[in-house]
Amino acid sequence: MDERQSVLIVDPSEETREVLQTALERRGVRIFSANRAKQGLELARRHHPDLIVLDLELDDTAEDHCDRFAEQSHVNHTPMVMLGTVRRNKNELPYGEFVAKPYHYGPLIRRIEELLRCSGESPPVEGGEG
């Protein structure tokens, strides 16, 4: 079994998927990618990634697709980074972070790495020494 952390990238932009995939694979992260929400949902169900990067402006991102990703994230405690041009309020995005377009890849990749580090930390053991 592969013990590396994994990220699911769901974005219609081939450039975005390739840049993020190349940068994160160099850091030892396993990548799953999709260019449509429906395909991304299937990959999320099958692989249970440690983090999901989701473009909110996918052609097939109907309201119910966003809800399904949020439900998937909430059930599995999977952090999400959502990319979009229109700033969403926190009530619309209860399970993740919003990154406004246009964005620079460097800060986005650093934020993804930070979220992966946080998700990879083991919770403290109750009653343990430390």
C-alpha positions in Angstrom: 0.0 0.0 0.0 1.2 3.5 -0.9 1.7 5.5 2.3 2.4 8.8 0.6 -0.1 11.6 1.1 -2.4 12.2 -1.8 -4.1 15.2 -3.5 -7.0 15.2 -5.8 -6.9 18.1 -8.3 -10.2 18.8 -10.1 -9.7 21.6 -12.5 -10.6 22.1 -16.2 -7.2 23.8 -16.9 -4.7 21.2 -18.1 -1.9 23.7 -17.3 -3.1 24.1 -13.7 -3.3 20.3 -13.2 0.1 19.8 -14.7 1.9 22.5 -12.7 0.4 21.4 -9.4 1.0 17.7 -10.2 4.6 18.3 -11.1 5.4 20.5 -8.1 3.6 18.2 -5.6 5.0 14.9 -7.1 8.5 16.4 -6.6 7.7 16.6 -2.9 6.5 13.0 -2.8 2.8 13.6 -3.0 0.6 11.2 -4.9 -1.7 13.0 -7.4 -5.1 12.1 -8.8 -6.5 14.5 -11.3 -9.7 15.2 -13.2 -11.0 17.9 -15.5 -14.7 17.4 -14.6 -16.5 17.3 -11.3 -18.2 14.0 -11.9 -14.9 12.3 -12.6 -13.4 14.0 -9.5 -16.1 12.7 -7.3 -15.5 9.2 -8.5 -11.8 9.5 -7.8 -12.5 11.0 -4.4 -14.7 8.0 -3.5 -12.2 5.5 -4.8 -9.0 6.9 -3.4 -9.9 9.0 -0.3 -7.3 11.7 -0.9 -5.7 13.7 1.9 -6.7 17.0 0.3 -8.9 18.1 -2.6 -8.2 21.1 -4.9 -11.5 22.0 -6.6 -12.1 24.6 -9.2 -15.6 26.0 -8.4 -16.1 27.1 -12.0 -16.0 23.7 -13.7 -18.4 23.4 -16.6 -20.2 20.5 -14.9 -19.9 21.9 -11.3 -23.6 22.1 -10.6 -24.6 23.1 -7.1 -25.1 19.5 -6.2 -21.5 18.6 -7.3 -20.1 21.2 -4.9 -22.3 19.9 -2.2 -21.2 16.3 -2.8 -17.5 17.3 -2.7 -18.3 19.2 0.6 -20.0 16.1 2.0 -17.2 13.9 0.9 -14.7 16.2 2.6 -16.8 16.5 5.8 -17.3 12.7 6.1 -13.6 11.9 5.6 -12.3 15.1 7.3 -10.6 15.9 4.0 -9.4 19.5 3.7 -10.4 21.3 0.5 -8.9 24.2 -1.4 -11.5 25.8 -3.7 -10.4 28.0 -6.6 -12.6 30.6 -8.1 -13.0 34.1 -9.5 -15.9 35.2 -7.3 -15.3 35.4 -3.5 -17.6 33.2 -1.6 -18.7 33.8 1.9 -17.8 31.3 4.6 -21.3 30.0 4.9 -21.1 28.8 1.3 -17.8 27.0 1.9 -18.0 25.4 5.3 -15.5 22.7 4.6 -12.6 24.4 3.0 -10.5 27.4 2.0 -11.1 29.7 -0.9 -8.3 30.9 -3.2 -9.2 33.7 -5.6 -8.2 33.7 -9.2 -6.0 34.8 -10.6 -3.5 33.3 -8.2 0.2 32.5 -8.3 1.2 28.9 -8.2 4.0 29.3 -5.6 1.7 30.5 -2.8 -1.0 28.0 -3.7 1.5 25.1 -3.6 2.8 26.3 -0.3 -0.7 26.5 1.1 -1.4 22.9 -0.1 1.8 21.7 1.5 0.8 23.4 4.8 -2.6 21.8 4.8 -1.0 18.4 4.1 1.4 18.8 7.0 -1.5 19.7 9.3 -3.6 16.8 8.1 -0.6 14.4 8.5 0.0 15.3 12.1 -1.1 12.6 14.5 -3.5 13.8 17.2 -2.1 13.7 20.7 -2.6 10.5 22.6 -4.8 11.0 25.7 -2.9 10.2 28.9 0.4 9.9 27.1 3.6 11.6 28.0 4.6 14.6 26.0 
